[in-house]
Amino acid sequence: MSNGSSITEFLLLAFADTRQLQLLHFWLFLGIYLAALLGNGLILTAVVCDHHLHTPMYFFLLNLSLLDLGSISNTVPRSMANSLWDIRDISYAGCAAQVFLLVFLISAELYLLTVMAYDRYVAICKPLHYGTLLGSRACVHLAAAAWGSGFLHAVLHTANTFSLPLCQGNAVDQFFCEIPQILKLSCSDAYLREVGVLAVGVCFASGCFVFIVLSYGQIFRAVLRIPSEQGRHKTFSTCLPHLAVVSLFVSTGIFASLKPPSISSPSLDLVVAVLYSVVPPAVNPLIYSMRNQELKDGIRKVISGMFLNSDNLSISLQK
């Protein structure tokens, strides 16, 4: 196997060898996936249907839910199918598509979280200019910039990764196609090219992280100047969900990218991949709805509307 052109498929890492553990993995991932679909779906429906949630913060939250749904749908259903039918292979084109979508969605999510930090900064530190700085047109432009940046980032990494000659077989030590695992299959003289591209990506990610930290530094200063303790608590509570999501996203991403090779192992890589690609999309809706009364009310309206429609349907069918 001298280069990538001779490879027609890759072999993904199986979670388990025994049938019982494969089925356990299937049911566990199915539960996580359904929880992510339900949570993010409820947020999407609530934001779209409730006019009280038609604000910049919830518009960006809607985009975050879309990215989370895309991210978890890119990896988990395929892994569930592999365990259910005891298969490992994925086509070369399918692997490239999975890498592209993963980089696209995760990069766009990082940029969007940066935009959401800016939204909280303007809302708390410059409230009189909030409507001017974050009008509907500005919000659309910022969200489009996040999606567009993720797309360009994904094109760059996918094109560069799959143009490398692969001479170390076709077995990927991960349950989905991941760039670091594919790089292990490349020839040593071509490896440095992708490392350079990854370094550029790390610089952009570091820039986003620094911007978020600086924004929250200004936010904390503004919150501490609020004379009322109740006012400080209420203002800070609007930032806490975003801060928790950022912490979860950044901590798992940094550990996945920068963990020392000396502690790397297939089992550890598997756990880290689950932490950064599966857990955040399922947990983010819970984090955002836990301390947000407006969002809770919107979700309650959606759920009550669903039950009301089902009752009306059953009554009409009885007639």
Phi, psi and omega in degrees: 000094191271331180207178184295334184292337181273354180267125179254344179204161175243157177250119181276160180285131176276139179293325184206160180264327182277152183294323181297316180290327176297317178292325176298316177299319179299311183291325178294312179293327177296317178297316179296318182294317179295323177296319178294318178297316182294310183297309181290326177296319178295320178296315179301312182295319181296316182293321181289320189271333184263114183292340176293340181261011179274065179233164181305317182301316182281335173296317178291325177296323176300315178296322178296319178295322176298316179295319179296318178297317178295319183296312183286331178286342181284332187242318190291312181301321178296317179295321177298316180296321179298318179290321182294319183257006177054055177234162182228341190282148173219137184294161179300314179294321178295322178293317179297320179294322180293318177298314181301311182294321181295312180295319180300309186288319180290319178295315179298324179294320178297315179296322180292321176298327175293317177298320180293327174295320176297320177300315179293324178297314181293319182297325185262320185269333180227059187297329181290338181257008186299313181295330180282313184285331183232056172286178184299320180294317180296321179297317179297318180296318180294317178295318179296323178296321178295312179296317181294320179296318177298321179297312180297319178299317181293319178301314181299310184290319182293315179297319182289318182295315186272005170264355179285142173289134181251122184225020180240031180091195183226016180271116179265121183277057179199158182277000170214169181285119184232138186304310180303325180287325177290325179297331178295340180270351185277163176288148187298327183284344180261353186293323186296333181295316178288329176299321177297318178294319177297324179297321177297317178298320178296323179297316178295318179296321178296322177298318177297317182296318179297319178298318179296316180297315180296321179299314181288334172298316177293323180296314181297321177297317180293321181295319181293340179275352178288124186292325184277133177294323177295321178294320178297317181296316181294319180293316181293329181295335177287339181265335187302315179300315180297319180297320179294318179295316179299316181298316179296315183294312185290317183297315179291321179294318180294317180295321179294324185275326191245010180294141182297141178300334183295333180259004182286137176206158181303320181291318179293317178300323180294314180297316181296320179297320177296320183295321184264342183250338185248315185293310183303313180299331180278330186269330184306315178300322179294318180297315184287330183270347187293318185244015184245102184293322179299316180293320176301315179297318179297319179292321177299319178298320179296313182295316179295324176295323178295316180293322179295318179294322179292324177294317179296323179294317181294323178294318180293325178290324177294326178290000000 
